[in-house]
């Protein structure tokens, strides 16, 4: 029996989906935030313990280790070597002003302090011609300072190295021989725009040792456990590239070896898995335009796709630092089930950005003292703790209510009087928390759609994550969306997504010149150069030749512009660029020169994937055993007698009229009054407004 395990390590829970070739199994554990590799391995042990006969196993997982290292300032101590005269590029940055009207604008601290940025005499022209050879004596003289400050990792970013990387290679070879982890910009991001190329290379250098330590620690723990548990049975397999893969932020997976080369690819890898799963499911269900909302314990991630084509971007940032590696276009906001509620200096109620995380977690989990979004749902009667995680996590209602009363008495005394008593104030506070959270998520959806010229009312809203189903109807009301889809096991959807992904690698090379200046096979030669590199990498990933596919793209712009439009390479590129430019910006100019900026290649190694199982269709009325209980639940501060259903007992074709609450192992879904839900043949919930 071959077992494949998909894992998503979140801020509150670590989710596992286990596929044995026929059946999907599920597992949810509290995350071990300090040592995530231990929680990962313990969960894998539990997962593999389900099977008596085991011939081999594979692990694919998304991780936030690199992301957290950047956000928390816990990356490796890093130095930067750059062309002499460009040492301050990290400080100068761009003239962008994200907060135009902020009286006291601020920017994040420099990724590398000034005394650890070294200018090296060397110069290469934009055409790749060497004007001044690199002076390695300057690099050598900096070694003592590197040792003094206990530098762990080094970034090297020379001017125009994307046209000729010879100097970066020389310095990289020298430093690697001295035992340093080195990130070279032509290997990380071979593109123009010096600032973004430098920040991308430095970010990669900072998280490289952190991610490598995590991956090596996890594989070592698995190795020793498997040897003790199974003897020599899996020794060979544990060292194959296919044994342990990691989700990337571009929607593909890579082996541990591939990730060590470019660890920045793991940033936002967990949310990317959810979008990939949503795109796969949408094809099965015939959904063309979908906006996704993944609400977990610490954040909500919003994305969208049209006809299965996931939106990608090379203009991303994390912690205020831009980076240029291709990623799934995702808007992340600090609004999750564990987001902490507070009253600001002006007396306004705020939700987030701080989170209670896995430890101590929300009040209702038994250890936390800060009110969270999850606690608000419990106060309003929407959570049933006997089913969630098979009843392993019991919710403390009495303690939650008591701390809500305390919060109202201490922070909102006027609100108690306005609402007419402490009990009504508690209900009003809980509803206010949800209203604020819904508004934050609605704004994120509008940002991802309206700002791209898309109308959210034309989209289907697919909600998942442990808390997504609790907010689906509210978001549909706010945005005017007519259909909400909640997939099966929504709280494990991101871990399912990593099992639905292929090996994907992106390559790029900047070449700025007029499009009509290319002669003969020049463009094909550039792409062939990238494809040779891609073939080598896919070979290392263990991908057979017949499973390798390549897509070519070119970033184009009118000469004089600062930003580009990326288009598939083809014979009608000129016409397509004018059309796309008019669609995006409202005009086009056929008299202007079009120039190429960056050539891009996407290499895909197709992997075997699981499929979504169908269920037999039944009648519209759920079976009696599907109904668990009937309780009073608050909707907009009004009590409704509400039935609770067990999702596992619902059959294809069943219909439910709101209000109703559907509970399952990994999540809870709320169907508001005036909404109805139906179960499709794949077990998904389709929720729409009545009438």
ABEGO torsion letter per residue (X at the ends): XBBBBBBBBBAABBBBBBBAGABBBBBBBBBBAABAAAAAAAAAAAAAAABABBABBBBBBBBAAAAAAAAAGABBBBBBBBBBGAAAAAAAEBABBABAABABBBBBBBABBAAABBBBBBBBBAAGBBABBBBAAAAAAAAAAAAAAGBABBBBBBBGAAABAAAAAAAAAAAAAAGBBBBBAAAABBBBGAAAAAAAAAAAAAAAAAAAAAAAAAAAAAAAAAAAAAEAAAAAAAABAAABBBBBAAGBBBBAAAAAABAAAABGAAAAAAAAAAAAAAAAAGBABBBBBBBBAABBBBBBBBGGBBBBBABBBBGGBBBABBBBBBBBBBBBAABBBBBBAAGBBBBOABBAEAOAEBAAAGABABBBAAAAAAAAGABBAAABGGGABBBBAAAAAAAAAAAAAAABAAAAAAAGEAAAAAAAAAAAAAAAAAAAAAAAAAAAAAAAGBBAAABBBBBBEAAAAAAAAAAAAAAGBABBBBBBGAAAAAAAAAAABBBBBBBBBBBBBBAAABBEAAAAAAAAAAAAAAAAAAAAAGBBAAABBBBBBBBBBBBGBABBBBBBBBAAAAAAAAAAAAAAAGBBBAABBBBBABBBBBBBBBBBBBBBBBBBBBBABBBAAABABBBBBBBGGBBBBBBBBBAAABBBGBBBBOBBBBBBAABBBBBBBGBBBBBBAAGBBBBBBBX
